[in-house]
């Protein structure tokens, strides 16, 4: 089983207690993107990243001096700093949890394509939906094409999707019938419908990874036991493609699986 998650926009570089173990699989393709980004003017990069001046300046400087295989790389799992990663809290994992995520967890990335938790990365900003149009691709979905999916399913045919649609569609568009692909939906019941709220979804995705690592989940059905942050699996709201976890509410307190 492989678990896919999104990266975070914000990154950190202050971890030095665990060294990277691997070089990203698509490092050469990432280098090609970096060379393209290095050639952009400040204004062009700001438009591409759709950000303010502070973020544009930071990343313009980053790309100008970027060395993807230099001495300042950090393990990917410890480099992202968004809400999902705060609730996953990998910096306080036990050794066996690191072993679990190294085998099962993969981070999707606009720059690197796909990352194992201990692949060495440098701070960057490049969302998968960024309008990268060059002489070698019309956008990043075109650039990565089926490569991420092929790498992800090389030795596995079960995928648990905890990524946002922006990232997960680089995998889902290439699905074939012998691949089991389940998306976890985290929401609240509002007027009889399941409504997802961004912050809680990110929190739940992080907690789900931690839950799976702590419990060494290898059987997909055991994912349904997730019950953190008030979320409970609802069988009647789920189907073969999406497993729904509903947060709070008296309606599911007595019979959470029903």
N, C-alpha and C positions, 0 to 999 in steps of 0.2 A: 504494500500500500504506500502511495505517495500522497502527502498533504501539500497543497499549494497555497501560498499566501502572497500578499502584495508587499512591496517595500514601503518605506515611509519617506516622506519628503525631507524630513529633518534627519541629519546624521551626526554622529559623535565620533571623536577620535581619541578619547581618553582612556581606552582599555589597553592595558599592557600586560595583564596577567595570563592571558591565553593567546598564543600565537596562531596565525593561520596555518592550516594543514594542507591546503590544496590551492592550485591555481584554477580560476573559473574555466569551465569547459570551453566557452566561446571567447577566450581572451583575445584571440587575433581579430575576431569580428568586432569586439568592443574597442580595440585599438583603432580600427578603421573609423568608427563613429567618433572617437576622441579627436582624431586628426581632422575630421570634418568640423567638429565643434570648435577646435582651436583656430580654424580659419574664419570664424564668424566675427564680425565687429561686435562691440558692446551692445549697440542698438539691436542688431539682428538676434543676438542671443537673448536679450531681454524679451523680445517679441516671441521667440520660440518657446521660452520657459514660462511666458505669461505671468510675470512676477513683478514685484516692486524693485526700486533702485537698490535697496540694501541687499536683497537676494541676488539680483543680477550682478552686482559688483563682486559679491562673494564668489559666485560661480564662474564669472568671467576670469577672475584670478585663479580659481581652481583649475580650469581647463587649460589655461596658458602654461601652467607648470606641471600638469598631470603626468604621472608615470604610473601606469597600472600595475607594474611589477616592481615598484620601488620599495624602499625599506619602511615606508609609513603605512603599509596596508594592515588592515585589521580583519578579524573574522566577521563575516557578513552578519551573523546572528547578533553580534554585539555592537554593530555599527549603526543600526537603524533606531530611531528614537521617537516613533509615533506612539499613539495611544495603544494600539495593538501590542506593541513590543513592551510597553510599560506593564501591561497586564500579564503578558507572557513571563516577564522578568527573567530572561535567560542568564543574566549576570549572577543569579543566585541558584542556578541549577546544580543538582548533584551530578556527579560524573556519569551515572547511568542514564540521566535524562539527556545529557549531551550525546551520548551514544545512540539513544533512541532517535533524536531529531537528525543526527548526521545520516542515519539510514533512511528516515521516512520524510523529512521536511525539505521542501524546496521553495526558494524565494524567487519570484518572477521579477524581472528588471528590464527597464527600457534600455539601459546601457549594456548590461552584462548578459541579457537574455534569461538565463536561469542560473541560480546560485545554490550550492550546498551551504549549510550553516557555517562551515569553517573554511570556505573559500576566502582568500584575501581580497578585500575591496578597499577603494579609496573613497572619500566623500565626493559626492556628485549630485547633480539634480538633472533628471531627464525622465519625464513621465512617458509611459507607453503611448499615450494619446498625443504627445507633442508632434507638431506638424513638421517633421523632418522630411524635407523633399530635396533629394539630391540626384546626381546623375546615376547613382547606384540603387536608389529606392524612392518610392513615392511617399512612404511613411514608415514608421517602425513596425507596423503589422506586416507590411510587405517585406521589410528587411529581414525580420526574424522568420517570417513565413511558417513552415511546418517544423523548423529545426528544434524549437523548444518542446513541442509535442513529441517529436521522435526521441529526443533525449530523455524526456520524462517517462516515457513508456518503454524504454529499451529493455528493462528487466522487470516490468510491472504492468499489470492491466487493471489496477484499482486506483482511482484518484478521488481524494476527498478535497473538494474545493472550498477553501476559506478565503479566497481572493475576491477583490472587487471585480465588477464586470469589465472595467477598463483593462485589467490584466488577464482575467480568466478567459476572455474570448480568444486570446492567442493560443489557448489550448482547446477550448470547446469547439471551435470551428473545424477542427480536424478529427473529431471523434469518429471512431468506427464501432461497429456493433459488438466487438469482443472486448471493448473497454467499459468497465463499470465506473461511472462518473456521477458522484453525488455532491450536490451543493447544499451547504448548511445555511438555513435561513433563520435569522434571529430577529424576532419582532414582538409587538404587543398587540393585543386584540383591541381594535377601535372600530366601533359600529359594525361589528361582525366580521371585520376583515383584519388580516395580519398586516401591520404597518411596521416597517423597519425605520429605526432612528439611528442615524449615522454613528453617534458617539457610542451608544450601547452595542451596536453591531461590531465596531472595532474592539471594544472591551471584550466582548464574547469570543471573538476570533482568537484573541490572545490567550484568554482563559482556556479555550478549547485545546490549543496546542499544549499548554501546560498540563491540562487534565490528561491528555493522551500520553504525554511523556511520563507523568507520575504513575500512571496505571499501565504503562507498557501496552497500549492498545494496538493489537495486530489484527483482530477480528473486526471488520467494519461495523457489524451489528452492535458492538460494545460502545460505539460512539453515542448511541441513543441514551446511554446512562448519564450523559453530561447533565449536571444540575447546578451549575454555578451562576452567580449573579442573579439568581431568581429565575433562570431559564429552565424550562422543562420540555422534553420532547413530546410532540403531539402527533400521534399516528394518524388521526382522522384528517389532519391538515396537510399531511405529507404524501408524497408519491414516490415513484421509482427514480425520479431525478432530483427531487428536493426534499430534504428532511427539515421540518419546521420545529423550532424551539421557541416557545412563547414565554414571555417574561411576566411574572407577577399575576395578579388577578385571581379572585376566588374561584372562578369557573373551572380551573384545572387543579386546584389544590387537592381535591378528594380522589381524582382519578387521572393522574398526570399522563399516563400512556394512552388513555382513551380520548 
